């Protein structure tokens, strides 16, 4: 019922968005006398904001066509080098460029598509051979493909790393810090030659007992049964994944929007002001952000519930109690993968100390192979996107990777 009600609302808003967009264009047309009045542009701007906010969205494109390598513009193409039911390994191929550190960027499976890390990829692309985990929308995966939980996530990362080969560096952004860390533990313990050369974790919930945020509080104040009854829905019959139990992306988005509702409302009000003033460039930058932010996908029930229980409620990884296929994940097994933990001073998703804990529990890794960076005046999104990411955080990551090339 929940999913069907959302789809009905989405279809209504789709028509309303189209009408609002057409009306805005009509009011802005120089041939329309109202466009030369004071209230014409104001109404048109309001309709434009509404049209953008209510517009239905699918999976965005990365959209890379070129990058600069040593000051020279080279073409970039995307290749899917390994396909799996719930995700694929994508590589950004730079025409005529060989070599460079291999970097696997692990995108979060948290309601957004991998394109949320477009700015991350763009910044690392000139100097690195970049791969990314491109997770699928669970509502598009047939029930015949089986289930996908935290154990499967770890298996995928191990397989991706083995496919790319030895001396690969891993960058895990937010939620995948835990499965990426677990994969590194298992691969180090097994002496797997494809174990990451470095693992960088950015704003990840390694130990959510440290400086708990509103997100952590929501996860710990309610029993698992509450989540199963209130946020899990069944995919409707008109999607390929019909019948699959999922945590819908639209619910996750609603939760994140509600956390900072005032900020989001002000962003849209400022967008309206910029449109009224004719500052389309600034308004377009806000639109571009929300185009990505509001593009959401579903995750499987089993992955979501297991993550809530193991990561946020029972803190199994830092306690040394996390198991993968019945095998204990031992942080002490990490002896060859260098670790870099990055946190944002103003992160309201993963509190200060949650990611840094990854360094503490890796007790057998030499201190020279650990590094911590506190990004000043940076929130969660700013860790991996925006000016501070490009100018202050990425150079540290690049230096760390370069110093561990084998």
VENMOHU-V311383 format. One record per residue. N is the residue number from 0. OMEGA is omega in whole degrees, 0 to 359 (none if undefined). Layout:
n=N omega=OMEGA
n=N omega=OMEGA
This chain:
n=0 omega=181
n=1 omega=182
n=2 omega=180
n=3 omega=179
n=4 omega=178
n=5 omega=181
n=6 omega=177
n=7 omega=178
n=8 omega=181
n=9 omega=180
n=10 omega=177
n=11 omega=182
n=12 omega=178
n=13 omega=177
n=14 omega=179
n=15 omega=179
n=16 omega=179
n=17 omega=180
n=18 omega=179
n=19 omega=180
n=20 omega=178
n=21 omega=180
n=22 omega=179
n=23 omega=179
n=24 omega=180
n=25 omega=181
n=26 omega=181
n=27 omega=181
n=28 omega=181
n=29 omega=179
n=30 omega=179
n=31 omega=181
n=32 omega=181
n=33 omega=180
n=34 omega=181
n=35 omega=178
n=36 omega=180
n=37 omega=185
n=38 omega=180
n=39 omega=178
n=40 omega=181
n=41 omega=178
n=42 omega=179
n=43 omega=180
n=44 omega=178
n=45 omega=178
n=46 omega=179
n=47 omega=179
n=48 omega=179
n=49 omega=181
n=50 omega=180
n=51 omega=183
n=52 omega=185
n=53 omega=183
n=54 omega=177
n=55 omega=185
n=56 omega=175
n=57 omega=180
n=58 omega=180
n=59 omega=174
n=60 omega=172
n=61 omega=173
n=62 omega=179
n=63 omega=175
n=64 omega=179
n=65 omega=170
n=66 omega=179
n=67 omega=177
n=68 omega=184
n=69 omega=178
n=70 omega=181
n=71 omega=179
n=72 omega=179
n=73 omega=180
n=74 omega=178
n=75 omega=175
n=76 omega=179
n=77 omega=177
n=78 omega=172
n=79 omega=188
n=80 omega=178
n=81 omega=181
n=82 omega=175
n=83 omega=183
n=84 omega=185
n=85 omega=178
n=86 omega=180
n=87 omega=177
n=88 omega=183
n=89 omega=178
n=90 omega=176
n=91 omega=187
n=92 omega=178
n=93 omega=186
n=94 omega=176
n=95 omega=182
n=96 omega=178
n=97 omega=179
n=98 omega=185
n=99 omega=180
n=100 omega=177
n=101 omega=183
n=102 omega=174
n=103 omega=176
n=104 omega=180
n=105 omega=182
n=106 omega=179
n=107 omega=170
n=108 omega=188
n=109 omega=177
n=110 omega=179
n=111 omega=176
n=112 omega=181
n=113 omega=180
n=114 omega=173
n=115 omega=181
n=116 omega=180
n=117 omega=180
n=118 omega=177
n=119 omega=180
n=120 omega=183
n=121 omega=182
n=122 omega=184
n=123 omega=187
n=124 omega=184
n=125 omega=186
n=126 omega=187
n=127 omega=174
n=128 omega=194
n=129 omega=171
n=130 omega=176
n=131 omega=175
n=132 omega=183
n=133 omega=185
n=134 omega=180
n=135 omega=173
n=136 omega=186
n=137 omega=181
n=138 omega=179
n=139 omega=181
n=140 omega=182
n=141 omega=176
n=142 omega=179
n=143 omega=181
n=144 omega=177
n=145 omega=184
n=146 omega=180
n=147 omega=179
n=148 omega=183
n=149 omega=177
n=150 omega=178
n=151 omega=179
n=152 omega=179
n=153 omega=178
n=154 omega=179
n=155 omega=182
n=156 omega=178
n=157 omega=180
n=158 omega=178
n=159 omega=181
n=160 omega=178
n=161 omega=178
n=162 omega=181
n=163 omega=176
n=164 omega=183
n=165 omega=177
n=166 omega=175
n=167 omega=178
n=168 omega=184
n=169 omega=174
n=170 omega=180
n=171 omega=184
n=172 omega=176
n=173 omega=189
n=174 omega=183
n=175 omega=176
n=176 omega=182
n=177 omega=179
n=178 omega=178
n=179 omega=178
n=180 omega=179
n=181 omega=178
n=182 omega=179
n=183 omega=178
n=184 omega=183
n=185 omega=182
n=186 omega=175
n=187 omega=181
n=188 omega=182
n=189 omega=185
n=190 omega=182
n=191 omega=182
n=192 omega=180
n=193 omega=177
n=194 omega=185
n=195 omega=174
n=196 omega=174
n=197 omega=173
n=198 omega=177
n=199 omega=180
n=200 omega=183
n=201 omega=177
n=202 omega=184
n=203 omega=183
n=204 omega=180
n=205 omega=178
n=206 omega=186
n=207 omega=172
n=208 omega=179
n=209 omega=176
n=210 omega=182
n=211 omega=180
n=212 omega=179
n=213 omega=178
n=214 omega=179
n=215 omega=182
n=216 omega=178
n=217 omega=183
n=218 omega=185
n=219 omega=184
n=220 omega=183
n=221 omega=177
n=222 omega=180
n=223 omega=181
n=224 omega=179
n=225 omega=179
n=226 omega=180
n=227 omega=184
n=228 omega=189
n=229 omega=183
n=230 omega=178
n=231 omega=181
n=232 omega=179
n=233 omega=180
n=234 omega=181
n=235 omega=187
n=236 omega=185
n=237 omega=174
n=238 omega=179
n=239 omega=181
n=240 omega=183
n=241 omega=178
n=242 omega=181
n=243 omega=175
n=244 omega=184
n=245 omega=165
n=246 omega=188
n=247 omega=178
n=248 omega=182
n=249 omega=176
n=250 omega=178
n=251 omega=179
n=252 omega=179
n=253 omega=179
n=254 omega=180
n=255 omega=178
n=256 omega=181
n=257 omega=180
n=258 omega=182
n=259 omega=186
n=260 omega=180
n=261 omega=180
n=262 omega=181
n=263 omega=178
n=264 omega=179
n=265 omega=178
n=266 omega=180
n=267 omega=176
n=268 omega=178
n=269 omega=175
n=270 omega=178
n=271 omega=180
n=272 omega=180
n=273 omega=179
n=274 omega=178
n=275 omega=182
n=276 omega=181
n=277 omega=179
n=278 omega=185
n=279 omega=183
n=280 omega=179
n=281 omega=178
n=282 omega=180
n=283 omega=179
n=284 omega=176
n=285 omega=178
n=286 omega=182
n=287 omega=179
n=288 omega=183
n=289 omega=173
n=290 omega=180
n=291 omega=186
n=292 omega=183
n=293 omega=174
n=294 omega=189
n=295 omega=179
n=296 omega=182
n=297 omega=171
n=298 omega=183
n=299 omega=179
n=300 omega=186
n=301 omega=178
n=302 omega=182
n=303 omega=183
n=304 omega=179
n=305 omega=179
n=306 omega=178
n=307 omega=184
n=308 omega=188
n=309 omega=186
n=310 omega=189
n=311 omega=183
n=312 omega=185
n=313 omega=174
n=314 omega=189
n=315 omega=183
n=316 omega=181
n=317 omega=178
n=318 omega=182
n=319 omega=184
n=320 omega=181
n=321 omega=179
n=322 omega=176
n=323 omega=184
n=324 omega=179
n=325 omega=182
n=326 omega=181
n=327 omega=176
n=328 omega=185
n=329 omega=178
n=330 omega=179
n=331 omega=180
n=332 omega=181
n=333 omega=180
n=334 omega=184
n=335 omega=180
n=336 omega=179
n=337 omega=186
n=338 omega=174
n=339 omega=178
n=340 omega=182
n=341 omega=179
n=342 omega=177
n=343 omega=182
n=344 omega=183
n=345 omega=182
n=346 omega=179
n=347 omega=176
n=348 omega=176
n=349 omega=185
n=350 omega=180
n=351 omega=180
n=352 omega=182
n=353 omega=179
n=354 omega=180
n=355 omega=180
n=356 omega=179
n=357 omega=180
n=358 omega=183
n=359 omega=185
n=360 omega=174
n=361 omega=192
n=362 omega=183
n=363 omega=177
n=364 omega=180
n=365 omega=181
n=366 omega=179
n=367 omega=180
n=368 omega=178
n=369 omega=176
n=370 omega=181
n=371 omega=178
n=372 omega=172
n=373 omega=181
n=374 omega=183
n=375 omega=175
n=376 omega=183
n=377 omega=174
n=378 omega=185
n=379 omega=183
n=380 omega=183
n=381 omega=178
n=382 omega=187
n=383 omega=178
n=384 omega=176
n=385 omega=188
n=386 omega=183
n=387 omega=174
n=388 omega=184
n=389 omega=190
n=390 omega=187
n=391 omega=185
n=392 omega=182
n=393 omega=178
n=394 omega=177
n=395 omega=179
n=396 omega=180
n=397 omega=179
n=398 omega=180
n=399 omega=179
n=400 omega=182
n=401 omega=181
n=402 omega=181
n=403 omega=173
n=404 omega=183
n=405 omega=none
